């Protein structure tokens, strides 16, 4: 009995690079390289698994342009010649390397491989389609489709053009493979609201999106990324798994970068003498890759060593086992909280396997065999099989997203390629106009009408070929830009010429035939796909507006916070941001009023949160702090009045700490709104008492806000006891809702390089991050370092953060003689902070006062062993010996003893870190915490839906 499923998906695509007029186009060679190095080796792996009766499952996307070329007799003929030439070169290499046995062994490997491929192809008569059909018929391989020419659908303007891409893609799939696909790979995983309705209209059942698409869904799905999410139009989105992706794709940590694998860039096409290699490169003498490469990756900035096939094969087997092990652990962790078998969806470009990563097909062979035959935890499955097993899914609204750089559309729309779209959009409108006019006035002259219909079909082909996302991608990457520009220009020029023929009724049969011959793709294209519907223009902004209609927010929350990103001083700003954006994902509209700064915009929408940054006349840095607070509160009251006039009517006020209390109470009274306050920290606790008039004023402001609030939220039971003891408010008014963290993908980085950058040797690392103030207890860490230096002189302490105590503590480290082992790093951004966590052996938080301790959760979420003081909220997070270690607060001897224990027992550290990661997932995820907060709103009479029972 298996606990969960793994769905492996390969996206195979090539732009339409067939050039019938000449056989020396470098771009057409892309296709032959992919066939030789990727598609055929994959077919051979799957075919051998089938003959060995291995019950495997794979899903492959065969894009319609790729299918059309694989089904093309000219491509097959030219590939046969290309393969013969490659076999000839491999044979020549065996002789050429006769005096070098190590190289000759590799040459013989290539000769044997290419001859085996030739034999395999000859059995199929070079029709690879037949191989894919056979595998699909076996049930082991599910084949799905893509948009006709891989158009980036979010940037296609009209609904007709999107539907034409989808329908033509499906028609091509059925014509060549003999079956209608159930699923589709949206080009570049490019989704925008409204596309799901069109997928449903053409009969598709599922598609794939990047993980952040599901993470930002509204409401956020309870099963997270380990189950598909249904859309409101009845199709299902599968999220690609980030962890599985990074293990293969990551530049730093991905398997293909292993030093024993074959080096892609070192090829004999560039190494051999021109006289020798000339017959096997481009006829114009351009040196190109031949596919014969003799070296392994070896390492960075070192001389490349010869490739050792046996070493690489062993690594492929080892990495397959490693990959499966992590999927098993992933599923075992999820089984504890999911109500169905978890599903991990691992998606990749097919061309990675064999072309860029030579051993990729071997890796897949080992992985499929190990999973199918050995794993008792993970079972291979196709998306269609999963949907057959689980027919009901959670539902949600998905945002616009892609799997491209930074997750949205910047790769396909930027200063390098943005000029494309005005021409493409005009071409869409022109084609729709001419098709409409033709069918409205279609005459009785059958011959003329047939010619016009042919011209419109070819115009549709030309538009689709111009819409290929590959051209914008090439322009963004600045590779073969001239080719991409020329292809776009030529297709659009051809389309305009064809439409002019139809408009002016002057058909040029010879010219039309010439165009049809040049690009004979989609022979049965249906021009009526471009006939308009009502209000057919559906560009991205219109789709977003249309998707939002009828989806009223579950309530409007007005949040007041003195800090909010990018103005983040401590944990408050980050907690407000995380809560706000997760409320948005649950369908709540959130407006945040916060302070302005010189480098932030006055108004923006961040992850769906409406942020209003308000200027004050008095800078926050001035000594007259209370006057600045008063100015900020006045600005918040005025901004609320303006929002009200603009139609934004909050249902509840949510204030964060005393600094916004005056505005919160004023707005509550003026608009008769319920007031929820979150008290993140107390002045009394920060200073272990009230000692000055300013502290007294702040303490009284906290008390006044707490009493005026209808609900007071605190982040720990410790804080609840303190608020009740100090302010004497009813316990019934208090709620404990923890802070949380997002379980983001750990950053990929080179640990050795970071150690070199920080001048750290091989010893263990302790890491502290936080504000450098007395209450954080860094002075205790310095004392512990001084005590440890005799037993653990190779330990380094990294201190990240800024604050008033930095200079004093640096001086103290000098006086104690430990300055060489203590590094003050100053402020670090989130990415560097996470890298430092992952570099550290122990994260240490020796706070004297800590209302919650979110930074400890961030360390736990990354799997870093922690040592924390048993004070405040930290006491509730860390269980000594189970998910971390604790020390007596304020006690340097206790801190030293615990560090000694942890440094001596790395196995125990790892065990506690694994338990801590599980705890974070179970108890401190922001989705659950946002739902708890919504429930408090609802109990106060706010029109927010309590989703916790769903």
C-alpha positions, 0 to 999 in steps of 0.5 A: 500500500503506497502513501502517495503519488509522484507524477513526472512530467516532461515538456517537449517543445521546439519552435517550428524551424523547418526550412524546406528551401534549404538544408543548412539552417542552423536553427533547423539543426536544433531539431536534429540535436534534440531528436538525437540527444533527447527524444530518441534516448527517452523513447529508448528508455521507455521502450526498454522499461516496457519490454522489461514489464516495468509498470512505470508512469510518465507524462509528456507534452508534445507541442504541436510544432514539435509533433508537426516536425516529427511527422514531417517526411522532410525532417525525417529524411534530413535527420537520417542524413544527420545521424549518418554523418554523426555515426561517420564522425564517431567512427572517424574519432575511434581511429583518430584517438587510437594513440590515446586509449582513454579518449578512444574508449569514449569515442567507442562509446559514442559510436556504439550509442549512435549505431544503436540509435540508428538501428532503433530508428530504422525499426520505426522507419524514422517515424518517432511518432509510432514509438510515442503511440505505442507507449501511449497505447500501453498506458505507461505514457500519457501524452498531452498537448500545448497551444498550437505554436507555444503562444504566450496566452496571457499576452494574446489579446483576443479570445478568438486567437487564444481559442484558435491556438488551443483548438488547433493544438488539440486538432493536431494532437488528435490527427497525428497521435490518434487521440484527444488529449485530456490535459495541456501544458500552457506555454511557459505555464502562462496562466491568466484569469479567464484562460480556464474558461477557454480550456473548458470550452475546448474540452480540456480537463487539466493544466499545470502552473507554477507553485506560487500560482497555487500559493496565491490562490483565493481562498488558499487551498487547504491541501497546499501544493500536494493536490490539484486545485479546481478553478471555478470553470471546472478545470484543474490546475496541478502545481509543479513542486519547487523542491523536486524542481530545484534538485534537478534545475538548480544552478548550484545544487542541481544534479546536472552540475555534478563534476562527474557528469559530461561537460556540455560546452566542450565539444570536438566541433570547437577543439579539432583542427578545421581540416579534420572537422570541416565536413561535420560542421556548418558548410560556411565553416561555422564551428558548432556542437557535434555531440561528441564531447570528451570531458566531464564537468570536473569543477569550476576554474580548473582544467577539464578532465576526461569523461568517465562513463562508469562514474557518471552512470553510478552518479545517475543511479545515486541521484535517482535514489536521492531524488526518490528518498526525498519524495518519500520523506515529502509524502510521509510528512504530508500524510499526517495532515492530508485527507487523501494521498499526497501528490508531488508533481515534478515537471521539467523541460524534456530537452534537459534530459540528454541534451543539456544533461547527457546522463538525464535519460539514465537518471530517469531510467533508474528513477522509474525502475526504483520507484516502480519496483522498490518503493513502498511509499511512492507510486507513479501516476499520471494526472489523468489517473489521479483525477480519476481517483479523486474526482472532487477538488478544492476550488479557488481563483488563480492569479496571473503567473508563469514559471518564468523569471520572477514568476510573472511575464517579464521574460516575454514583455520587456524593453527588448521585446515589448515592441512585438505586441502592438503588431501581434495584437493588430494582426489578431484584430485584422484577421478576425475582421477579414474572416468575419467579413468573408463569412458574412458576404460569402458568394456563390463563386465556389472557386474564388471562395475556395481560394479565399478560404485557403488564403485565410487558413494560411493567414491563420498559420502565419499569425500563429507562427508569429505568436510563438513565445520562442521569439520573445524569449530569444530576444530577452536572452539576446541569443539569435535575435536576428533570426527571431526578429526576421521570423516575426516580421516575415510571418506578419508581412505574409499575413498582411499580404494574404489579408489584402488578397482577400479584402481586394479580391485579387488572389495570387495563387502562385504566391499563396502556394509558395507560402503554403509550401514554405510553412506546411504546418497545420494542414487542416487548420480551420479559419472559422476559429477566428469568427468572433463571439460577443465582445471578443477582445479579452486582453489581460486587464480585461480578463482580470476585471472579468474574473473579479466581477461577482467575486465580492470580498468576504469583508474589508479590513483596515489595518493600521501599522507604523511599519510595513515593508519595505520599512521593516524595523523588527518583527511587527512589519513582517507579521503584518505583511504576512497576515495581510496577504494571507487574509487576501488569499482567503478572499478578504480585502485589506487596506494598510495605512502605514508611514511613508519613506523617501524610497517607497511609493505612496500607494501600491498593491502588494500581493493583493494588499492595498498599501497607503503610505502616509507622510508626516511633517516631523521625520521619525528620526527626530528626538520628538518621538511622540510628536511624530507618532501624533502626526502619523495618527492624524494622517491615518485618520485623514486617510480613512476619511478619504477612503470612505469618500472613495467608497472603501467602507471597512468592516473592521479596524485592526491596529498593531501596537500602541503607536497607531492607537489614537487613530484606531480609537478615533476611527472606531468612534467616528464610523462605529466599527469594531476594533481589533488590536494586536499587541506585539510587545510591551514597554514593560517587558522591553525594559523589565519595568517602567523607569522613565516618563516616556516609558510611562506614557507608552505603557499608559497608551498600551493600556488605553488601546487594550481597553478600547479594543473589542478584541485583543490579539497576542502572539503567545500565552506568555503575552496574554498573561502579561497583558491581563496582569498589567492592564487588568482586561477581561480574559474573554477579550484576549485571544492567542494567535501565534505568528507564523512563517512561510515554508519557502524554498531554501535559497540555492547558494555555494556554502564554500564560497560564502565561507570564503567571502566571510573568511570563515574556516572549517569550524562550526558556526553559531548564528544570531540575527536580530536587533542589536539591543540589550533585550536580545542578549547578545552580550551573553553570547559573547560571554559564552564564546569567551568560555568556549574558546578553550574547548572549541577554539574553531567556532565562529559566531556570526551576528547579523542586524543593526542597533544601538548596542553594536559598537559597545558589543564590538568593543566588548569582543575586542576586550575579551580577546574573541574578536577574530571569532566574532563577525558583526555583519550589519543588516542582511536581507532575507535571502542572505539571512536564510543563507546564513541560517543554512550555513550555521550549525546552530542558530542562537537566540539568548533573549532576555525578553521575547514576546514571540520569537518569529526569527526562531520559527524562520530558523526552524522552517529552514531545518536549522538547529536552534538554542533559545532562552526559555523566556516569553514566547520562545518557551512555548515554541521550543521544547528542550531536547525535542525540537531545539534546546533551551537555556535559562534566560540571562544565564551565560553558564547555562548558555555555554553548557547548552552550546557545548552539548549541541556542538558535541552531538551533531546527530541530536541537532539534526533530529531536533531540527527535523522535528522543528520543521514538522512543528512549523508546518503543523502549527505556524503556517500563515494560512491557518493563522489568517483563518483564525484571525478571520474567525475573530472578525466574524465573532465581532459581527464582521461579514468575513467567512470563517473558512476553518470548517471547510 
